[in-house]
């Protein structure tokens, strides 16, 4: 069984709290290190921990952590989805992991799950210490994909207008306007559907996840262009995806634009199967482990 260490390390806005999973091999000598970025709005216990433990079982030192403003980490406002801040947090996690005595290199791998793929890719493009990148069920969008998924140009404009109003409110009063992340009854929810993974307490609906999305975050999210990042990613990259998961077209376009070597594993399963279902997580962890073993 992997050993779990509760760790903390400095981020740009305070302490970041993490779980470091160490393989049996790490007890006797340094091993390769991997940082896991969970999907948007998530805390480490929802899916990042699961992948960290699976990679530790396969011989790596794997770090899952809460991003700034989430879970056990410091930072205000809470539950505010900022790609820029999360990318900085990933660099801080690489700082911590590559200095840990269990890790044998000053370089590391990054694994991004769903929207974590966008943040991990941005970090890999900016940080030469990221020697290898893996993306599982990656959500990788650009303007066109945002318009296709958020009600066209008018829908995107409406969300940006709501975000601007929420930003003004926060700057004037300090009050953060939230909507649910997931709700089948609230059309303003970030994901206006009843999604079992997030609503089932036996899956991702855990007490440490408050199911709230800071409304002012929409502008930064909708302006992200992950496909444009790909030509700056030189680290060897693996994508694991399914046609039944989220926006496979974005993953294909990202893969085609990569500057470095890129492998693609197509399998089956819904988006949320890759978060906690044994078959999809196991298959993804095997593929990611093999990729990191070759490239780290």
N, C-alpha and C positions, 0 to 999 in steps of 0.2 A: 504493500500500500504506500502511495506517496505520503510524504510528510508535509503538513500544512503549517506555514509560519504566518502569523498575523504581523504585517509590516506597515510602516508608514514612511513617507518620504516627502520632501518639499516640492510643491507645485508653485505656479506663478501667483496663486491667490491663497496660499495656505497649505495645510497638511493634506496629503492624499493618502487614503487608507486602502490597503491591498491585502490579498492573500497570495503568498508565494508557495507554490506546490513544487516540492523537490523529489526527484526520483531517488530510488535506492542508490543508483550510481553516483548521485551528487554527494552522498555521504562520504564516499571514498576518494573522490576526485572531481575536478571541475568538469562541467558539462555545458552544452550550448543553451543559451537562454532565449526565451520567447515571451513577448508581451501580447496579451489578448485585449482587443477592443470590442466590447459588447455593442449591441445595437443601440439606436437612439433611445433616449429617456431611460435606459435600463440601469439597474444596479448590478454589481458583480455577481450576486447570488442567482441571478436569473438565467444566464447562459455562459458568461465569461468564466466563472468558476468551473463549470462543467468541462469546458474545453481545456482549461489549464490543468485540471486533474487528469484528463485523458492524455494530454501531452506529457505530463510527468510520468504517467504509467509507461510511456514509450521512451523514456530516458532523458527528457529535457527538464530544465528549471523553467517553470512557467508562471508568469505573474498576471493575475487578474486584479483589477482595482476599480474603485469608484472615481469617476471623473469629478472635477471641481463642481461643487453645488449639488452633488448626488450622493445618496446613501450616507456612508460614514465619513466622507471627505468634507473638508472645509469649503467655504466659498458661498458668496451671495451674488445675485439672487439664487434661490434654490430651484432646481429642476428647470434650468434654463439651457436650452440646446444651442451651443455655440461651436461650430466646426473649428473656428480659429482657436478657441480655448482648448478644445479637446485635442487638437493637434499639438499644442504646446504641452498638454498633460502627457501625451504619449512620448514626447522627447524627454520629459522629466522621468517617466517610467524607465526609458532606456538608460538614462543616467544612473538610476538606482540599480537596475538589474545588472548592467555591465560592470558595476563596482562591487557586486556581491561576491563573496569568496566561493560560492558554489558554481559561479559562471566562469568558464575558462577563457573567454574572449572579451575584447573590448567592443564587440559587435553583437548584434542580436537579430532575431527574426521578429516580424510583426504578423499577427493573425487578426483580421477584421471580420466580424460577423454582421451581416445585413448592413445597416448604415455605418457600422464601425469600419466597413471596407473603405468608405470615403475618407474617414479620418486617418486610417492606417496608410492609405495610399498617399495622402498629402504628407504625412510624416516621412514616409519612405522617400518621397521626391525631394525632401528638404534635408534629410539627415543621412550622411554617408555611412554612418554606423549601422544602419538598417541594411543588412546584407542579403536578406531574403524576405519575401512577402507572400502571404497566403490569404485568400479571401473566400469565405464560405457563405453561400446564399447571398452574394453581394448585392446591395442596393447601390447602384451607381447611376446617378441621374445628371442630366443637363437641362437646359431650358425647355427643349422640346418634350422631354419625358415628364418634366414637371407640369407642363401644360396639359399633357395627355392624362395625367393622374389627378390633377387638382382643378378640373373644370374649365380648361382652356385659358386663353389670355385673360378673360374677364374674371375667372375664378382665382387665378394667380394675383391679379391686381387687387381683388377684394381682400385676399388674405394679407397682402402687403399693407393695404390701408388700415386693416385692423391692427396689424403689428405696429404701425407707426403711431396709432392712437394709444396703444398700450405702452409703447416706449415713452411717449410724452407723459403719460400718467405716472410711470415709474420715476422719471426724472424729476417731476414736480412734487410727488408725494411719497415716493419710496414704496408704493403699493404695487405688487405684481399681479397682473390679471392672468388667471389660469383658465384653461379649458381641459377637459379630460383628454388623456392620450387615446383611450379606447372607450367608446360608448355607442351602442346601437340606437340610443334614444336621443342623443344630443348631436344635431347636425354640425355643430361647431367643433366637435372633437377632432383632434389631429387625425385619428383613424375612426371615422364614424360608422363602426361596425361592431358587432359582438364577436370578439376574437377570443376563443376559448383559452389560448395560452395565457393571455393577460388577465382573464377574469377567473380562471380556475385556481384556487389557492394551493392545489396540489401540483400546479405547473408554475406559471410565472406571476400569478396574482398574490404575491407574498406580502407580508406586513411591511417590509422595508421599502416597498415601491408604492408611492402615493398616487399613481395614475393621474398625473397632472402635467400639463404642458404650458410653459410660459408663452403667452400669446405673442409677445414681442419678438420671439425667436423666429417667426415665420420668414421674415425678410432675408435673414442670413441663410436659412435653409433653402429657400427658393432660388437664391442667387448662386448657390453652389453649382459648379460644373466639374464633376468628377472625371468626365471623359476628357476634358482638356488637361487634366493632371497627368494622364497616362503617358504622353510623350516625354515627361520628365522622370518617369519611373524606370530606373536602370537595373534595379535589383531583380533577380529572377523571381517570377511571380506565378503562382498557381491559383486558379479560380475553380471552385467546386460549386456547381449550380444545377438547377432543374428547370425544365420548361414550365413546370407547374408552380414554381416559386416566383418571387417578385421581379419584375422588369428584366427578363433575360436579355432583351435587346440592348439594354444599357451595358450589361456585362460583355456581350459580344463586341460592342463598339469600343469599350474600354480595352479589351484584350487585343483588338486589331490595332489600336493606337500605341501600345506599349513600346517604349524605347528598348527595353531589355527582353530577355527570353521570357516567353509566356506559355504555360501549359493550361489546358482546359479539361476538366473532368465533368462530363454531364452525367447526371444520375436522375433519380426520381424523388418525389416527395414535395409537400407543400413548403412554403416559406417557414412556417412555425415548426415543422418537423425537424428542421435543422437546428432548432434551439434546444430541444430536450428529448427527442425520440431516439431510442437506442440504435436503431438501424442507421438512420441518417447521420447521427452524431458519430457513431463508430466508423462508418465508411469515410466521413470527412476527416476524422482524426487520423485514420490510417493514411489517407492520401497526403494530408498536411505533414504528418510525421516523416513520411518518405521524402517529401519535398525538402523539408528542413534538414534531414540527414544528408541529403546530397549537396545542399547549398550553403550550409552554415559550417 
